[in-house]
Amino acid sequence: MSVATKTDKIQRLAELTATKETSAGASLWREAFRRLKSSKMAIIGAVIIAVFVVIAIVGPYLTPYAPTAQTWRGEVFPNQGKFVGPRGENWFGLDHLGRDMFSRMLVGARQTLLVGVVSTLIGLVAGFLIGGLSGAAATLGGEAGKRVDSVIMRFIDMMLALPSLLLAVSVAAVMGQSLTTVMIAVGVVQVPVFARLLRGSMLAQGGADYVLAAQSLGVRKRRIVTSQIIPNSLSPVIVQATLSLATAIIEAAALSYLGLGNPDPAIPEWGVMLAQAQRFFDNAPMMAVYPAVGIIITALGFTLLGEAMREALDPKLRG
C-alpha cells in the first residue's frame, strides 16, 4: 500500500468522525453506542474480545498443569516424529518437550494481550503528542505553525512510506531480542497512524463555529486547543486504537515468529509457540494450529468491533 493510499484512508477516517451533535440533539457517542448495540458485527467482536480478556486474566489460574513442566517428556520423541495428540488428561495434546498445550495456550493469552495493549498504548501516546502538536500548530499557529506542521508531517509521511512489518523488524533488530523490544517496535509502527488521524481531525475541527466564537471572545489559543479542539477530535483516534490492537497482536506474533520476540522459549506466548511449532508441522500440525487460531480469532474480534465503531461514527450512515 502506497503512502498516498495510507494517508487518504487516515484522512477519510478523521473527516468522517470529526462531527458534532446530531440534529436530534443526541451526542455523537450516545448515538454511536445506540447503533453499536444493534450491530451484529459489533456484538460478535465484543463477545470475542470479552472471552479473550477473561481467558487472559483468569486463565493462568485455571491451568491444569504448570505450563513449563515437561511432565510427559518421555512420551514425546520429536526426532522420530512421535507426538502425543489430544487426550483425556491433555485436551490439546503435548508439545515437542512434553508440556501441556492447553495450559500453555491459557498462559500465552495473557502475554499476547499484554503485548497488544502495551504496544498500542506506546503508539497512541507518542502519536497523540506528535499529532496534537502538529494539529495545534496548523490550526492556530499562523504561518510559523504551518511550517512546523509541514516539517512534522513530512517525517510522518516517511514513516508511513515504509511497510509496517519492515519498520517493526528494523526497530526490533536494532534494539535486540526481547519482549520489550517487540512492544516498542510494534508501538513505533502505530505512531504515524495515530499522529495523522489526530492532526486531520483537529484540522477538521479548527474551522468550527465554537472555535471561531472562542477566538472572538479572546480565549487563549492554548486553552482552545486543550479544552475544545482536542476533546472533539478524539473519535477517530479511539476507533483506530481498537483496530490497532488487532494489528499489534498480528505484528507481535510475526516478530516472534521471525525470532525477534522473547528469547526465553519457556514463557508461553502465542507468537513464540507458533514459531516453535514450525519445525514439527509435518508430524504435529496442531501445535501450530492452536496458537494460529487463537491469534486469528482475537484479531478478528478487535477488527469487527473497530469496523463497527467506524461505521457507527460515520455521519453518512446515521439516520
Secondary structure as a PSIPRED ss2 file (coil, helix, strand):
# PSIPRED VFORMAT (PSIPRED V4.0)

   1 M C   1.000  0.000  0.000
   2 S C   1.000  0.000  0.000
   3 V H   0.000  1.000  0.000
   4 A H   0.000  1.000  0.000
   5 T H   0.000  1.000  0.000
   6 K H   0.000  1.000  0.000
   7 T H   0.000  1.000  0.000
   8 D H   0.000  1.000  0.000
   9 K H   0.000  1.000  0.000
  10 I H   0.000  1.000  0.000
  11 Q H   0.000  1.000  0.000
  12 R H   0.000  1.000  0.000
  13 L H   0.000  1.000  0.000
  14 A H   0.000  1.000  0.000
  15 E H   0.000  1.000  0.000
  16 L H   0.000  1.000  0.000
  17 T H   0.000  1.000  0.000
  18 A C   1.000  0.000  0.000
  19 T C   1.000  0.000  0.000
  20 K C   1.000  0.000  0.000
  21 E C   1.000  0.000  0.000
  22 T C   1.000  0.000  0.000
  23 S C   1.000  0.000  0.000
  24 A C   1.000  0.000  0.000
  25 G C   1.000  0.000  0.000
  26 A C   1.000  0.000  0.000
  27 S C   1.000  0.000  0.000
  28 L H   0.000  1.000  0.000
  29 W H   0.000  1.000  0.000
  30 R H   0.000  1.000  0.000
  31 E H   0.000  1.000  0.000
  32 A H   0.000  1.000  0.000
  33 F H   0.000  1.000  0.000
  34 R H   0.000  1.000  0.000
  35 R H   0.000  1.000  0.000
  36 L H   0.000  1.000  0.000
  37 K H   0.000  1.000  0.000
  38 S C   1.000  0.000  0.000
  39 S C   1.000  0.000  0.000
  40 K H   0.000  1.000  0.000
  41 M H   0.000  1.000  0.000
  42 A H   0.000  1.000  0.000
  43 I H   0.000  1.000  0.000
  44 I H   0.000  1.000  0.000
  45 G H   0.000  1.000  0.000
  46 A H   0.000  1.000  0.000
  47 V H   0.000  1.000  0.000
  48 I H   0.000  1.000  0.000
  49 I H   0.000  1.000  0.000
  50 A H   0.000  1.000  0.000
  51 V H   0.000  1.000  0.000
  52 F H   0.000  1.000  0.000
  53 V H   0.000  1.000  0.000
  54 V H   0.000  1.000  0.000
  55 I H   0.000  1.000  0.000
  56 A H   0.000  1.000  0.000
  57 I H   0.000  1.000  0.000
  58 V H   0.000  1.000  0.000
  59 G H   0.000  1.000  0.000
  60 P H   0.000  1.000  0.000
  61 Y H   0.000  1.000  0.000
  62 L C   1.000  0.000  0.000
  63 T C   1.000  0.000  0.000
  64 P C   1.000  0.000  0.000
  65 Y C   1.000  0.000  0.000
  66 A C   1.000  0.000  0.000
  67 P C   1.000  0.000  0.000
  68 T C   1.000  0.000  0.000
  69 A C   1.000  0.000  0.000
  70 Q C   1.000  0.000  0.000
  71 T C   1.000  0.000  0.000
  72 W C   1.000  0.000  0.000
  73 R H   0.000  1.000  0.000
  74 G H   0.000  1.000  0.000
  75 E H   0.000  1.000  0.000
  76 V C   1.000  0.000  0.000
  77 F E   0.000  0.000  1.000
  78 P H   0.000  1.000  0.000
  79 N H   0.000  1.000  0.000
  80 Q H   0.000  1.000  0.000
  81 G C   1.000  0.000  0.000
  82 K E   0.000  0.000  1.000
  83 F C   1.000  0.000  0.000
  84 V C   1.000  0.000  0.000
  85 G C   1.000  0.000  0.000
  86 P C   1.000  0.000  0.000
  87 R C   1.000  0.000  0.000
  88 G C   1.000  0.000  0.000
  89 E C   1.000  0.000  0.000
  90 N C   1.000  0.000  0.000
  91 W C   1.000  0.000  0.000
  92 F C   1.000  0.000  0.000
  93 G C   1.000  0.000  0.000
  94 L E   0.000  0.000  1.000
  95 D C   1.000  0.000  0.000
  96 H C   1.000  0.000  0.000
  97 L C   1.000  0.000  0.000
  98 G C   1.000  0.000  0.000
  99 R C   1.000  0.000  0.000
 100 D E   0.000  0.000  1.000
 101 M H   0.000  1.000  0.000
 102 F H   0.000  1.000  0.000
 103 S H   0.000  1.000  0.000
 104 R H   0.000  1.000  0.000
 105 M H   0.000  1.000  0.000
 106 L H   0.000  1.000  0.000
 107 V H   0.000  1.000  0.000
 108 G H   0.000  1.000  0.000
 109 A H   0.000  1.000  0.000
 110 R H   0.000  1.000  0.000
 111 Q H   0.000  1.000  0.000
 112 T H   0.000  1.000  0.000
 113 L H   0.000  1.000  0.000
 114 L H   0.000  1.000  0.000
 115 V H   0.000  1.000  0.000
 116 G H   0.000  1.000  0.000
 117 V H   0.000  1.000  0.000
 118 V H   0.000  1.000  0.000
 119 S H   0.000  1.000  0.000
 120 T H   0.000  1.000  0.000
 121 L H   0.000  1.000  0.000
 122 I H   0.000  1.000  0.000
 123 G H   0.000  1.000  0.000
 124 L H   0.000  1.000  0.000
 125 V H   0.000  1.000  0.000
 126 A H   0.000  1.000  0.000
 127 G H   0.000  1.000  0.000
 128 F H   0.000  1.000  0.000
 129 L H   0.000  1.000  0.000
 130 I H   0.000  1.000  0.000
 131 G H   0.000  1.000  0.000
 132 G H   0.000  1.000  0.000
 133 L H   0.000  1.000  0.000
 134 S H   0.000  1.000  0.000
 135 G H   0.000  1.000  0.000
 136 A H   0.000  1.000  0.000
 137 A H   0.000  1.000  0.000
 138 A H   0.000  1.000  0.000
 139 T H   0.000  1.000  0.000
 140 L H   0.000  1.000  0.000
 141 G C   1.000  0.000  0.000
 142 G H   0.000  1.000  0.000
 143 E H   0.000  1.000  0.000
 144 A H   0.000  1.000  0.000
 145 G H   0.000  1.000  0.000
 146 K H   0.000  1.000  0.000
 147 R H   0.000  1.000  0.000
 148 V H   0.000  1.000  0.000
 149 D H   0.000  1.000  0.000
 150 S H   0.000  1.000  0.000
 151 V H   0.000  1.000  0.000
 152 I H   0.000  1.000  0.000
 153 M H   0.000  1.000  0.000
 154 R H   0.000  1.000  0.000
 155 F H   0.000  1.000  0.000
 156 I H   0.000  1.000  0.000
 157 D H   0.000  1.000  0.000
 158 M H   0.000  1.000  0.000
 159 M H   0.000  1.000  0.000
 160 L H   0.000  1.000  0.000
 161 A H   0.000  1.000  0.000
 162 L C   1.000  0.000  0.000
 163 P C   1.000  0.000  0.000
 164 S H   0.000  1.000  0.000
 165 L H   0.000  1.000  0.000
 166 L H   0.000  1.000  0.000
 167 L H   0.000  1.000  0.000
 168 A H   0.000  1.000  0.000
 169 V H   0.000  1.000  0.000
 170 S H   0.000  1.000  0.000
 171 V H   0.000  1.000  0.000
 172 A H   0.000  1.000  0.000
 173 A H   0.000  1.000  0.000
 174 V H   0.000  1.000  0.000
 175 M H   0.000  1.000  0.000
 176 G C   1.000  0.000  0.000
 177 Q C   1.000  0.000  0.000
 178 S C   1.000  0.000  0.000
 179 L H   0.000  1.000  0.000
 180 T H   0.000  1.000  0.000
 181 T H   0.000  1.000  0.000
 182 V H   0.000  1.000  0.000
 183 M H   0.000  1.000  0.000
 184 I H   0.000  1.000  0.000
 185 A H   0.000  1.000  0.000
 186 V H   0.000  1.000  0.000
 187 G H   0.000  1.000  0.000
 188 V H   0.000  1.000  0.000
 189 V H   0.000  1.000  0.000
 190 Q H   0.000  1.000  0.000
 191 V H   0.000  1.000  0.000
 192 P H   0.000  1.000  0.000
 193 V H   0.000  1.000  0.000
 194 F H   0.000  1.000  0.000
 195 A H   0.000  1.000  0.000
 196 R H   0.000  1.000  0.000
 197 L H   0.000  1.000  0.000
 198 L H   0.000  1.000  0.000
 199 R H   0.000  1.000  0.000
 200 G H   0.000  1.000  0.000
 201 S H   0.000  1.000  0.000
 202 M H   0.000  1.000  0.000
 203 L H   0.000  1.000  0.000
 204 A H   0.000  1.000  0.000
 205 Q H   0.000  1.000  0.000
 206 G H   0.000  1.000  0.000
 207 G C   1.000  0.000  0.000
 208 A C   1.000  0.000  0.000
 209 D H   0.000  1.000  0.000
 210 Y H   0.000  1.000  0.000
 211 V H   0.000  1.000  0.000
 212 L H   0.000  1.000  0.000
 213 A H   0.000  1.000  0.000
 214 A H   0.000  1.000  0.000
 215 Q H   0.000  1.000  0.000
 216 S H   0.000  1.000  0.000
 217 L C   1.000  0.000  0.000
 218 G C   1.000  0.000  0.000
 219 V C   1.000  0.000  0.000
 220 R C   1.000  0.000  0.000
 221 K H   0.000  1.000  0.000
 222 R H   0.000  1.000  0.000
 223 R H   0.000  1.000  0.000
 224 I H   0.000  1.000  0.000
 225 V H   0.000  1.000  0.000
 226 T H   0.000  1.000  0.000
 227 S H   0.000  1.000  0.000
 228 Q H   0.000  1.000  0.000
 229 I H   0.000  1.000  0.000
 230 I C   1.000  0.000  0.000
 231 P H   0.000  1.000  0.000
 232 N H   0.000  1.000  0.000
 233 S H   0.000  1.000  0.000
 234 L C   1.000  0.000  0.000
 235 S H   0.000  1.000  0.000
 236 P H   0.000  1.000  0.000
 237 V H   0.000  1.000  0.000
 238 I H   0.000  1.000  0.000
 239 V H   0.000  1.000  0.000
 240 Q H   0.000  1.000  0.000
 241 A H   0.000  1.000  0.000
 242 T H   0.000  1.000  0.000
 243 L H   0.000  1.000  0.000
 244 S H   0.000  1.000  0.000
 245 L H   0.000  1.000  0.000
 246 A H   0.000  1.000  0.000
 247 T H   0.000  1.000  0.000
 248 A H   0.000  1.000  0.000
 249 I H   0.000  1.000  0.000
 250 I H   0.000  1.000  0.000
 251 E H   0.000  1.000  0.000
 252 A H   0.000  1.000  0.000
 253 A H   0.000  1.000  0.000
 254 A H   0.000  1.000  0.000
 255 L H   0.000  1.000  0.000
 256 S H   0.000  1.000  0.000
 257 Y H   0.000  1.000  0.000
 258 L C   1.000  0.000  0.000
 259 G C   1.000  0.000  0.000
 260 L C   1.000  0.000  0.000
 261 G C   1.000  0.000  0.000
 262 N C   1.000  0.000  0.000
 263 P C   1.000  0.000  0.000
 264 D C   1.000  0.000  0.000
 265 P C   1.000  0.000  0.000
 266 A C   1.000  0.000  0.000
 267 I C   1.000  0.000  0.000
 268 P C   1.000  0.000  0.000
 269 E C   1.000  0.000  0.000
 270 W H   0.000  1.000  0.000
 271 G H   0.000  1.000  0.000
 272 V H   0.000  1.000  0.000
 273 M H   0.000  1.000  0.000
 274 L H   0.000  1.000  0.000
 275 A H   0.000  1.000  0.000
 276 Q H   0.000  1.000  0.000
 277 A H   0.000  1.000  0.000
 278 Q H   0.000  1.000  0.000
 279 R H   0.000  1.000  0.000
 280 F H   0.000  1.000  0.000
 281 F C   1.000  0.000  0.000
 282 D C   1.000  0.000  0.000
 283 N C   1.000  0.000  0.000
 284 A C   1.000  0.000  0.000
 285 P C   1.000  0.000  0.000
 286 M H   0.000  1.000  0.000
 287 M H   0.000  1.000  0.000
 288 A H   0.000  1.000  0.000
 289 V H   0.000  1.000  0.000
 290 Y H   0.000  1.000  0.000
 291 P H   0.000  1.000  0.000
 292 A H   0.000  1.000  0.000
 293 V H   0.000  1.000  0.000
 294 G H   0.000  1.000  0.000
 295 I H   0.000  1.000  0.000
 296 I H   0.000  1.000  0.000
 297 I H   0.000  1.000  0.000
 298 T H   0.000  1.000  0.000
 299 A H   0.000  1.000  0.000
 300 L H   0.000  1.000  0.000
 301 G H   0.000  1.000  0.000
 302 F H   0.000  1.000  0.000
 303 T H   0.000  1.000  0.000
 304 L H   0.000  1.000  0.000
 305 L H   0.000  1.000  0.000
 306 G H   0.000  1.000  0.000
 307 E H   0.000  1.000  0.000
 308 A H   0.000  1.000  0.000
 309 M H   0.000  1.000  0.000
 310 R H   0.000  1.000  0.000
 311 E H   0.000  1.000  0.000
 312 A H   0.000  1.000  0.000
 313 L C   1.000  0.000  0.000
 314 D C   1.000  0.000  0.000
 315 P H   0.000  1.000  0.000
 316 K H   0.000  1.000  0.000
 317 L H   0.000  1.000  0.000
 318 R C   1.000  0.000  0.000
 319 G C   1.000  0.000  0.000
